[in-house]
Amino acid sequence: MTYVIHGATGAQGAPLLARLIDSGHHAVAAVRNTAAVKGMPTVAIDNTSVDLLAAAYEGAKGVFIHLPMGAETDRLQYARNIAQAIARVKPQRVVISTSGWVIDEPNSPLQNPSESAIATLIREVQQTGVSLAVVAPRLFFENLLNPVVLGPVKSEGVLRYPLRADYPVSWSSHLDVAAVAERLLLDTSVTGIIGVGQSPGITGQDLAEGFARYLGRPVVFSSVAPAAFGDMIVPLFGAGATAGIVAVYQMLAKASANVIAHKTSAQGQLALTPRTMLEWLDEISA
């Protein structure tokens, strides 16, 4: 039986697909254009079509889902279509990644609204009765590879990022998400929300010190206002995507931290410890 992986050509899905295939499982990349993907098994999907989604999920042992970036109205329609397809064919297991959206802090300004796409997806899949686990990371170390972030770290010894220097975050890698998602696809005994990331959280100052140790020279952290950070990245991402990114960091600034709860963490529930920053840097540089 097959594991169907959304986003398997991207940052979250690709390492998960590779892990499943390397461990001997039959897993396929769920993509819109199968002809454009080489070197991996694929199945055709279209998030705008319930019929195509249901056909891809038919008989699946597990499905990994994360919603693509885009307009929230589109994401909301994708969420509803995916949930309808799951309700129709009932795969044995579903694992959803929140991709950093916060869904487990109801009294926090970080909490995603109940009408949002990710909250809708989780709620409507829960209603199907299918075995469900939700992987809930916060911020990704891979964000630090953005050239406007990494470039000054290397050339100036300055880590510029739109957070306060003392703001704790449960940082994790896409590689950590893949490890947790694989475990959850294979072990259906664990359900509910599983937080992924450093616990306790680490700060901007900690990130700068991590880069300093890795590079062998001083690196300092410099807090950048979200709007100013948007000006830095708009040539890379375009105005539309940048607006969404800026909005995320403006929301983060309203809270005192962005950290997972240890009780529901991968460390606590699965005995899986995420990579430290230095471990991540060593691994991606190998």
N, C-alpha and C positions, 0 to 999 in steps of 0.2 A: 504494500500500500504506500501511497505517496504523501510527502509533505509539500505543501504549496506555499511558496515564499513570495510575498509581495515585496517590491522594492529590491529584488535580488541583484539588480545591476547598480544599486546605490550603496550608500555608506552603512546603513543598518542591515539591509538584507543580504548583501554580498558575503560578509564574513559568516553569517548564519548558514547560508547555502553551502559554503565551503566546508564548514564544520560538519554538517549533516552528511555530505557526500564523502568526506574523508573518513567518517566513522562508519561508513557502509550502508547508510540509509538512502532510500530512493527519494530524492528531493528535486523539485523543479522550480525554475524561475517563472513567476507569473508576470508576463510582460504584454504590452499592447501589440508590439510588432515582433513576432518571433523570428522573422527573417533577418532582422537587424542585430540579433544577438548570436554571437558565435562562442563556441567552447563550453556551453553549459546546456543542460536539458531545460526545455521551456514549455509553457502552456500559455495559450492566448487568453488574455482578459481585457476587459474594458470597464473601468469603474463607472461608466455611464450606462452600462447594460447589465441588468439583473440576470438575464438569460446567459450571457457569456460568463459572468462570475459563477453562477450556479453550475454551469458545465465544467468549469475549471475545478470547482470544489467537490464535484461528484465522486464519492468513494474515497475522499482524502482521509488519511489518518490524522493529519493536523494541518492547520492553516496559520501562518504568521502574517499579521496585518499591521501596517502603519500607514497613516494617511499622508499623501504627498503634500508638499508645500503648495500654496495657491490661495485663491480667493476663498474666504470662509463659506460663501454660499455654495461654491463647487464642492468643497470638502464635506459640507453637510449632506449634499446629495449623494456623494460617494459613500458616506457612512451609512445612509439609509439603504442604498442599493446593496452594499456588502452584507448588511444585517438581513435583508430580505433573502438574499441568495443563501446565506447560512441557514436561515429558517426553513428554506425549501429543501435543502439536501442533507442537512445535519451532519457535517463532518464530525469525526470523533473528538477532536480537540481544537480549540482556537486560542492563540496567544496574540494579544494586542500590545503594541508598544505605544506609549503616550508621546514618544519623541520629545520629551521634555515638558509637555504641558502638565500642570499640576492638577491632580484630580483627587487627592487624598488629604487635603487640608481645608475642610469646610469653613473654618473660622478665620482663614487667612486671606489677605488681599491677593495672594497668588492663585487661589482656587479658580479653576476654569469654570465658566458659567454652565449651568445645567443644559442650556440650549445650544452649547457649542458643538462642533462636529465631533471632537473626541469623546465628550461626555455622552453624546447621542449614540455614537457607535458602541461604546461600552454598555450603555443601558439597554439598547435594543438587541445586542447579542446576548446579554444576560437573559433577556426575556424569551429567547429561543430555547433555553434549557440545555444548550450545548455546554460541555465542560470548558471553562474559561479561566485563563490567567492573564493578568495585566502586568506588563513590564513597565515600570515607572522610573525612568532616569530623570535627571534634572539638566545640568549643562554638560556638554561633551568636551573632553580635552581636544578633540579634533578642531574645535572652534579656534584654538590657539594657532593652528597652522595657516589660518587666513594670512595672506601676504602682508596686509596692512598691520597685522599683529606681530607675526613672526619676524618680518623684515627688520623693524626697529629693535627687536630683542637682540638680533645678531649684529646689526650695524651700530646701534647706539647704546645697547645695554639698558633699554627701556621697554617695559611691558605695558603698553597702553590698552586699557580695556574698560568697558562701561559699567564697572562695579566699584564700590568703595574698597579700599585696600583691606579693610577689616571685615568684609562681608563674607560669611561662611557659605560655602556651596558644596553639595555632594557631587563633585565632579566625577565623571566616569568616561570610559572610552566606548566607542561603538563595538570594540572587541569584547568588552564586558557585557554589553547588552546581548551580543550574539551567544556568549557562553550561558547566560541566564535563560535566554529564549530557547536554546537547544535543550537545556535541562527540563524546562517546562513543557516543551513539546513531547519529550520522551517520558516524563513522569507526570501522569495526570492526577496524582494524589494531592498535588498542591494547587489550590485555586485562589482567586482573589488577587489583591494588589501586592506586587513584589517590588520594592524600591531598589534601585541600582545606583551605587555611588559611594563616595567616601563618607564614612560615619565614625566620628563626627566630621562635619564639613571642613574644608580647607579654604583659606582666604586668598585674596589677590597677592598679599605679601608672601604667602606660602608658595604660590605659583612662581613668583619672581625668584625666590630662593631656590626652587627646584630647577629653574632654568640656569641659575648661577652655578649650582653644583654640576649640572650636566655640561655646561659650556666651559667651566673652569675659570670664570671671570665674573665680576659684579653685574647684577641685573637688578634694577629697581622697578617698582610698580608705580604706574601713573594712572590715576582714575580719570576717565574721560566721560563727559556728559553723553547720554544716549544720542541726543541730536547731533552732537559733534562727531560721534562714532558713525552715525548714519552718513554724514558728509564724506567720511573716509571710505566707506564701503559702497556707496552708490555706483561708482564706475564699474564695480565688479558684479553687483547683483541687480542693478536697475532700480528705478524709483519705487515700483510696486512692492517688490520683495523687501527692499530696504525699509520701507515704512512699517512692514510687519515686524521686522527685527528690532527696530527702534522702539516699537510699542511694547515688545516683550521686556526690554531692559528698563523701560520706564515703569512697567508694572513691577519688576523685581525691586526697583528702588523704593517701593512703598512698603516693603517688608524688611524685617531685620536680618533675615537669612533665607536661604533656599536649600533646605536640607531634608533628607528622607528620615523617616522614623525607624529607629533600629529594630523595633518589634516586627515590622513588616519588611525589613530589608532582606536582600539576598544573603547577606552574612547570617542573619538570624534564622531565616526560613530554609535556606538551601546549603548553608555552610560554604558559600562561594564568596570569596573576598575579591573586590575589584583591584585592578592594578593601581599602584601608586603612580604619581606623575613620572618619577624617574624610571619605573618599570615600563611605563608606556613609551617614554622617549627612547629607551633602549630597544624596545621591541620594534618600533616603527623605523628605527635607524639601522636595524640588523640587515 
